[in-house]
């Protein structure tokens, strides 16, 4: 099978760290992990992997959001914003 090499530029430190960590968790090389992730993401193969980018990205589904906690973020603290009454 003929393959092509692709270079990815501008990978920030946080993304590199996450790729390294996830590859290590799966006992895979970085290259194999990135290829598997790309294949799953673009639909080249169905993903049966339970460790996904979405899982580690910090994105929550709607059921995981606690509305009481979100409401606390919207409350104005008069001690910090005395002119915002």
N, CA, C and O atoms as a MOPAC input file, in Angstrom:
PM7 MOZYME 1SCF
protein

 N      0.85000 1    -1.18400 1     0.00000 1
 C      0.00000 1     0.00000 1     0.00000 1
 C      0.89000 1     1.24000 1     0.00000 1
 O      1.81000 1     1.34900 1     0.81100 1
 N      0.62200 1     2.14700 1    -0.88600 1
 C      1.37300 1     3.39200 1    -0.96700 1
 C      0.85300 1     4.36200 1     0.09300 1
 O     -0.35600 1     4.50200 1     0.27500 1
 N      1.76500 1     5.02200 1     0.78400 1
 C      1.37100 1     5.99200 1     1.81000 1
 C      1.94600 1     7.35400 1     1.46700 1
 O      2.85800 1     7.47100 1     0.64800 1
 N      1.40900 1     8.36400 1     2.09600 1
 C      1.86200 1     9.73400 1     1.92000 1
 C      2.19100 1    10.31100 1     3.28500 1
 O      1.51000 1    10.02400 1     4.27000 1
 N      3.21100 1    11.10400 1     3.33900 1
 C      3.58900 1    11.76100 1     4.58000 1
 C      2.95500 1    13.13600 1     4.63400 1
 O      2.94600 1    13.86600 1     3.64300 1
 N      2.42700 1    13.48500 1     5.79000 1
 C      1.82900 1    14.79900 1     6.01800 1
 C      2.51900 1    15.41400 1     7.23200 1
 O      2.73500 1    14.74200 1     8.24000 1
 N      2.85900 1    16.68400 1     7.12800 1
 C      3.45200 1    17.40200 1     8.24200 1
 C      2.39900 1    18.33000 1     8.83300 1
 O      1.71900 1    19.05500 1     8.10700 1
 N      2.27000 1    18.30000 1    10.15300 1
 C      1.33100 1    19.18800 1    10.83900 1
 C      2.14800 1    20.24100 1    11.56400 1
 O      3.01200 1    19.91600 1    12.37900 1
 N      1.87400 1    21.50000 1    11.26700 1
 C      2.60000 1    22.60700 1    11.88800 1
 C      1.73800 1    23.29600 1    12.93900 1
 O      0.52700 1    23.09000 1    13.01000 1
 N      2.37800 1    24.09800 1    13.73100 1
 C      1.71800 1    24.95400 1    14.72900 1
 C      0.95400 1    24.16500 1    15.79500 1
 O     -0.11500 1    24.58500 1    16.23800 1
 N      1.50400 1    23.03100 1    16.20000 1
 C      0.91800 1    22.25600 1    17.29600 1
 C      1.35800 1    22.91800 1    18.59200 1
 O      2.55100 1    22.97500 1    18.89100 1
 N      0.39500 1    23.41800 1    19.36000 1
 C      0.75900 1    24.09000 1    20.60600 1
 C      1.12400 1    23.06500 1    21.68300 1
 O      0.84800 1    21.87400 1    21.54200 1
 N      1.73700 1    23.54100 1    22.74000 1
 C      2.24900 1    22.66300 1    23.80000 1
 C      1.13700 1    21.85700 1    24.46900 1
 O      1.33700 1    20.68700 1    24.79500 1
 N     -0.02500 1    22.46500 1    24.67600 1
 C     -1.13200 1    21.76000 1    25.33600 1
 C     -1.63800 1    20.59600 1    24.47500 1
 O     -1.91400 1    19.51400 1    24.99200 1
 N     -1.75900 1    20.82100 1    23.16700 1
 C     -2.20300 1    19.75200 1    22.27100 1
 C     -1.16700 1    18.63900 1    22.21400 1
 O     -1.51900 1    17.46100 1    22.25800 1
 N      0.09900 1    19.00000 1    22.11700 1
 C      1.17000 1    18.00000 1    22.09500 1
 C      1.14600 1    17.16400 1    23.36200 1
 O      1.29400 1    15.94300 1    23.30500 1
 N      0.96200 1    17.81000 1    24.50000 1
 C      0.90500 1    17.10200 1    25.78200 1
 C     -0.27300 1    16.13000 1    25.81100 1
 O     -0.13500 1    15.00000 1    26.27800 1
 N     -1.43400 1    16.56700 1    25.31200 1
 C     -2.63000 1    15.71400 1    25.31300 1
 C     -2.44300 1    14.51600 1    24.38100 1
 O     -2.82700 1    13.39600 1    24.71900 1
 N     -1.86000 1    14.75000 1    23.22700 1
 C     -1.60200 1    13.65200 1    22.29000 1
 C     -0.64000 1    12.64800 1    22.93300 1
 O     -0.87700 1    11.44100 1    22.88700 1
 N      0.43600 1    13.14400 1    23.52700 1
 C      1.39900 1    12.26700 1    24.19400 1
 C      0.72800 1    11.43100 1    25.28000 1
 O      0.93900 1    10.22200 1    25.37000 1
 N     -0.07900 1    12.09000 1    26.09800 1
 C     -0.73000 1    11.41500 1    27.22000 1
 C     -1.70400 1    10.34300 1    26.73500 1
 O     -1.70300 1     9.22300 1    27.24600 1
 N     -2.53100 1    10.68400 1    25.75300 1
 C     -3.50800 1     9.71900 1    25.26400 1
 C     -2.85100 1     8.55600 1    24.53600 1
 O     -3.30300 1     7.41700 1    24.65100 1
 N     -1.79500 1     8.83000 1    23.79200 1
 C     -1.06900 1     7.75400 1    23.11600 1
 C     -0.46000 1     6.80400 1    24.14900 1
 O     -0.49000 1     5.58500 1    23.98000 1
 N      0.08200 1     7.37100 1    25.20100 1
 C      0.68100 1     6.54300 1    26.24700 1
 C     -0.38800 1     5.70700 1    26.95400 1
 O     -0.16600 1     4.53000 1    27.23800 1
 N     -1.54500 1     6.31000 1    27.23600 1
 C     -2.64500 1     5.57200 1    27.87100 1
 C     -3.07900 1     4.37200 1    27.03900 1
 O     -3.47200 1     3.34000 1    27.58200 1
 N     -3.00700 1     4.51300 1    25.73600 1
 C     -3.42300 1     3.43400 1    24.83800 1
 C     -2.25600 1     2.54900 1    24.41600 1
 O     -2.42200 1     1.63600 1    23.60700 1
 N     -1.07900 1     2.82100 1    24.96400 1
 C      0.14100 1     2.06700 1    24.61600 1
 C      0.36700 1     2.05900 1    23.10900 1
 O      0.61400 1     1.01400 1    22.50700 1
 N      0.27900 1     3.24500 1    22.51400 1
 C      0.45700 1     3.39700 1    21.07700 1
 C      1.54700 1     4.42100 1    20.81300 1
 O      1.84500 1     5.26800 1    21.65400 1
 N      2.13200 1     4.32500 1    19.63400 1
 C      3.03800 1     5.39000 1    19.22000 1
 C      2.19600 1     6.63200 1    18.93500 1
 O      0.99400 1     6.53300 1    18.68900 1
 N      2.82700 1     7.78600 1    18.97000 1
 C      2.11700 1     9.03100 1    18.67000 1
 C      1.56500 1     8.97900 1    17.24600 1
 O      0.42800 1     9.38200 1    17.00100 1
 N      2.36300 1     8.49000 1    16.32500 1
 C      1.93200 1     8.41400 1    14.93000 1
 C      0.68600 1     7.53000 1    14.78600 1
 O     -0.28800 1     7.93100 1    14.14800 1
 N      0.71600 1     6.32500 1    15.38100 1
 C     -0.43300 1     5.42000 1    15.27800 1
 C     -1.67100 1     6.02400 1    15.93900 1
 O     -2.78200 1     5.89400 1    15.42700 1
 N     -1.47000 1     6.68600 1    17.08100 1
 C     -2.60300 1     7.31000 1    17.76800 1
 C     -3.23100 1     8.41000 1    16.91500 1
 O     -4.45200 1     8.47300 1    16.76900 1
 N     -2.38500 1     9.27400 1    16.35500 1
 C     -2.89800 1    10.37100 1    15.52100 1
 C     -3.60500 1     9.81300 1    14.28100 1
 O     -4.66500 1    10.30800 1    13.89700 1
 N     -3.02500 1     8.79300 1    13.65700 1
 C     -3.67300 1     8.19400 1    12.48400 1
 C     -5.02600 1     7.58400 1    12.84000 1
 O     -6.00300 1     7.78900 1    12.12100 1
 N     -5.09200 1     6.83600 1    13.94400 1
 C     -6.36800 1     6.25200 1    14.36700 1
 C     -7.40400 1     7.33100 1    14.65600 1
 O     -8.57200 1     7.20100 1    14.28800 1
 N     -6.96000 1     8.40500 1    15.32400 1
 C     -7.87500 1     9.49600 1    15.65700 1
 C     -8.37800 1    10.19000 1    14.39900 1
 O     -9.56600 1    10.49300 1    14.29000 1
 N     -7.49300 1    10.44200 1    13.45700 1
 C     -7.90500 1    11.06500 1    12.19900 1
 C     -8.87600 1    10.17200 1    11.43700 1
 O     -9.89000 1    10.64600 1    10.92600 1
 N     -8.56700 1     8.88700 1    11.36200 1
 C     -9.46800 1     7.95400 1    10.66200 1
 C    -10.85400 1     7.96400 1    11.29100 1
 O    -11.85900 1     8.01100 1    10.58200 1
 N    -10.90900 1     7.91900 1    12.61700 1
 C    -12.20000 1     7.91100 1    13.30400 1
 C    -12.93200 1     9.23200 1    13.10400 1
 O    -14.14900 1     9.25000 1    12.91700 1
 N    -12.19500 1    10.33000 1    13.14300 1
 C    -12.83100 1    11.65200 1    13.05600 1
 C    -13.36600 1    11.95500 1    11.66400 1
 O    -14.41100 1    12.59200 1    11.53200 1
 N    -12.67300 1    11.51400 1    10.63100 1
 C    -13.12900 1    11.81000 1     9.26600 1
 C    -14.01600 1    10.70400 1     8.70700 1
 O    -14.45200 1    10.77600 1     7.55900 1
 N    -14.28100 1     9.68800 1     9.51200 1
 C    -15.19400 1     8.64400 1     9.08700 1
 C    -14.57200 1     7.55400 1     8.24600 1
 O    -15.28700 1     6.82000 1     7.56300 1
 N    -13.23700 1     7.42900 1     8.27700 1
 C    -12.58600 1     6.37300 1     7.50500 1
 C    -12.83600 1     5.01000 1     8.13000 1
 O    -12.90300 1     4.00600 1     7.42000 1
 N    -12.97300 1     4.96400 1     9.42900 1
 C    -13.32700 1     3.73900 1    10.15000 1
 C    -14.21700 1     4.13200 1    11.31800 1
 O    -14.04200 1     5.21000 1    11.88600 1
 N    -15.16300 1     3.28600 1    11.68500 1
 C    -15.98700 1     3.60000 1    12.85600 1
 C    -15.15000 1     3.53000 1    14.12800 1
 O    -14.28400 1     2.66600 1    14.26600 1
 N    -15.41000 1     4.43300 1    15.04000 1
 C    -14.64600 1     4.47700 1    16.28000 1
 C    -15.31400 1     3.60300 1    17.33400 1
 O    -16.48800 1     3.78600 1    17.65500 1
 N    -14.56400 1     2.66600 1    17.85900 1
 C    -15.04800 1     1.87300 1    18.99300 1
 C    -14.24800 1     2.22700 1    20.24000 1
 O    -14.34300 1     1.55400 1    21.26600 1
 N    -13.47100 1     3.27800 1    20.13700 1
 C    -12.58300 1     3.69500 1    21.20300 1
 C    -13.36300 1     4.45800 1    22.26200 1
 O    -14.16000 1     5.34200 1    21.94800 1
 N    -13.12400 1     4.10800 1    23.51400 1
 C    -13.79900 1     4.82100 1    24.60000 1
 C    -13.01900 1     6.05900 1    25.04000 1
 O    -13.56100 1     6.91500 1    25.73800 1
 N    -11.75400 1     6.16000 1    24.63700 1
 C    -10.96100 1     7.35800 1    24.91500 1
 C    -11.04200 1     8.21800 1    23.66300 1
 O    -10.43500 1     7.89100 1    22.64300 1
 N    -11.78200 1     9.30600 1    23.73400 1
 C    -11.97500 1    10.14600 1    22.56700 1
 C    -11.51800 1    11.56500 1    22.85600 1
 O    -11.38700 1    11.96600 1    24.01200 1
 N    -11.27900 1    12.31100 1    21.80200 1
 C    -10.91200 1    13.72300 1    21.94700 1
 C    -12.01800 1    14.46300 1    22.67700 1
 O    -11.73900 1    15.29600 1    23.54000 1
 N    -13.27400 1    14.17100 1    22.34400 1
 C    -14.40700 1    14.85700 1    22.95600 1
 C    -14.41000 1    14.63000 1    24.47200 1
 O    -14.67800 1    15.54400 1    25.25200 1
 N    -14.10500 1    13.39400 1    24.86700 1
 C    -14.11300 1    13.04700 1    26.28300 1
 C    -13.11100 1    13.87800 1    27.07100 1
 O    -13.39600 1    14.29300 1    28.19400 1
 N    -11.93400 1    14.12600 1    26.48900 1
 C    -10.88300 1    14.84800 1    27.18800 1
 C    -10.83600 1    16.33200 1    26.85300 1
 O     -9.94800 1    17.03600 1    27.33400 1
 N    -11.75200 1    16.81800 1    26.05700 1
 C    -11.67300 1    18.20700 1    25.61600 1
 C    -12.27400 1    19.19400 1    26.60800 1
 O    -12.07400 1    20.40100 1    26.47500 1
 N    -13.00600 1    18.69800 1    27.59600 1
 C    -13.64600 1    19.58000 1    28.54900 1
 C    -15.06100 1    19.96300 1    28.13900 1
 O    -15.71400 1    20.74100 1    28.83500 1
 N    -15.54300 1    19.42900 1    27.01900 1
 C    -16.90300 1    19.70000 1    26.56500 1
 C    -17.84300 1    18.75800 1    27.30300 1
 O    -17.59300 1    17.55500 1    27.36900 1
 N    -18.91900 1    19.29900 1    27.85500 1
 C    -19.87300 1    18.47000 1    28.59700 1
 C    -21.17300 1    18.34900 1    27.81900 1
 O    -21.54600 1    19.24200 1    27.05900 1
 N    -21.84600 1    17.24300 1    28.01900 1
 C    -23.17600 1    17.12600 1    27.43300 1
 C    -24.16500 1    17.86600 1    28.33500 1
 O    -23.81900 1    18.22900 1    29.46000 1
 N    -25.37200 1    18.09000 1    27.86500 1
 C    -26.33700 1    18.91500 1    28.59700 1
 C    -26.71400 1    18.31700 1    29.94900 1
 O    -27.00100 1    19.05200 1    30.89300 1
 N    -26.71600 1    16.98600 1    30.04700 1
 C    -27.07800 1    16.34500 1    31.30900 1
 C    -26.03500 1    16.59300 1    32.39900 1
 O    -26.35100 1    16.52800 1    33.58700 1
 N    -24.80100 1    16.87500 1    32.00100 1
 C    -23.72200 1    17.06500 1    32.97100 1
 C    -23.68400 1    18.48200 1    33.53100 1
 O    -22.93800 1    18.74800 1    34.47400 1
 N    -24.46300 1    19.38500 1    32.97600 1
 C    -24.43400 1    20.78200 1    33.40400 1
 C    -25.38500 1    20.97700 1    34.57300 1
 O    -26.56300 1    20.63000 1    34.49000 1
 N    -24.87100 1    21.53200 1    35.65800 1
 C    -25.66600 1    21.82100 1    36.83400 1
 C    -26.11200 1    23.28100 1    36.74000 1
 O    -25.29200 1    24.19300 1    36.84900 1
 N    -27.40000 1    23.49600 1    36.54100 1
 C    -27.91300 1    24.85600 1    36.33800 1
 C    -27.67700 1    25.75100 1    37.54800 1
 O    -27.45000 1    26.95000 1    37.38500 1
 N    -27.72700 1    25.19100 1    38.76900 1
 C    -27.48600 1    26.00300 1    39.96200 1
 C    -26.07100 1    26.58400 1    39.95300 1
 O    -25.86600 1    27.72900 1    40.35500 1
 N    -25.09700 1    25.79400 1    39.49600 1
 C    -23.71900 1    26.28000 1    39.42800 1
 C    -23.60500 1    27.37400 1    38.37200 1
 O    -22.94100 1    28.38500 1    38.60100 1
 N    -24.24500 1    27.18400 1    37.21900 1
 C    -24.21600 1    28.20600 1    36.17800 1
 C    -24.86700 1    29.50000 1    36.64600 1
 O    -24.38400 1    30.59000 1    36.33800 1
 N    -25.96200 1    29.38100 1    37.39200 1
 C    -26.63900 1    30.57300 1    37.91000 1
 C    -25.72000 1    31.37000 1    38.84400 1
 O    -25.76600 1    32.60000 1    38.86300 1
 N    -24.88100 1    30.66000 1    39.62300 1
 C    -23.93800 1    31.35100 1    40.50800 1
 C    -22.97000 1    32.21900 1    39.71800 1
 O    -22.56800 1    33.28100 1    40.19400 1
 N    -22.58900 1    31.78800 1    38.52200 1
 C    -21.66900 1    32.57000 1    37.70400 1
 C    -22.31200 1    33.85100 1    37.18100 1
 O    -21.61200 1    34.82100 1    36.88900 1
 N    -23.62000 1    33.86100 1    37.06300 1
 C    -24.31200 1    35.03500 1    36.53800 1
 C    -24.65900 1    36.05000 1    37.62200 1
 O    -25.00500 1    37.19000 1    37.31300 1
 N    -24.56800 1    35.64700 1    38.88900 1
 C    -24.89700 1    36.54800 1    39.98900 1
 C    -23.79200 1    37.59700 1    40.13600 1
 O    -22.60400 1    37.27500 1    40.08900 1
 N    -24.19700 1    38.84000 1    40.31300 1
 C    -23.24500 1    39.93800 1    40.48400 1
 C    -22.93300 1    40.08500 1    41.96100 1
 O    -23.84100 1    40.16900 1    42.78800 1
 N    -21.65500 1    40.11400 1    42.29300 1
 C    -21.20400 1    40.29600 1    43.67000 1
 C    -21.09600 1    41.80300 1    43.92300 1
 O    -20.20700 1    42.45200 1    43.37200 1
 N    -21.98800 1    42.37000 1    44.74900 1
 C    -21.97700 1    43.81800 1    44.96800 1
 C    -20.67300 1    44.33700 1    45.57800 1
 O    -20.32600 1    45.50400 1    45.39400 1
 N    -19.95700 1    43.48900 1    46.29400 1
 C    -18.69200 1    43.93100 1    46.87100 1
 C    -17.64700 1    44.17100 1    45.78400 1
 O    -16.77800 1    45.03100 1    45.92600 1
 N    -17.74000 1    43.41700 1    44.71600 1
 C    -16.77800 1    43.57400 1    43.63600 1
 C    -17.23800 1    44.60800 1    42.61100 1
 O    -16.40800 1    45.23400 1    41.95200 1
 N    -18.55400 1    44.79500 1    42.47000 1
 C    -19.09800 1    45.70300 1    41.46400 1
 C    -20.12200 1    46.62100 1    42.14100 1
 O    -21.32300 1    46.48900 1    41.90500 1
 N    -19.65200 1    47.54600 1    42.97900 1
 C    -20.58100 1    48.38600 1    43.75700 1
 C    -21.45300 1    49.30100 1    42.90700 1
 O    -22.53800 1    49.67800 1    43.34700 1
 N    -21.01600 1    49.67500 1    41.69800 1
 C    -21.79100 1    50.59400 1    40.86100 1
 C    -22.72700 1    49.87700 1    39.90100 1
 O    -23.30200 1    50.52000 1    39.02300 1
 N    -22.89600 1    48.58600 1    40.03600 1
 C    -23.70700 1    47.80900 1    39.10800 1
 C    -24.97500 1    47.32600 1    39.79100 1
 O    -25.22200 1    46.12200 1    39.84800 1
 N    -25.78200 1    48.24300 1    40.31000 1
 C    -26.98200 1    47.85900 1    41.03900 1
 C    -28.18100 1    47.83800 1    40.16200 1
 O    -29.27900 1    47.53200 1    40.62500 1

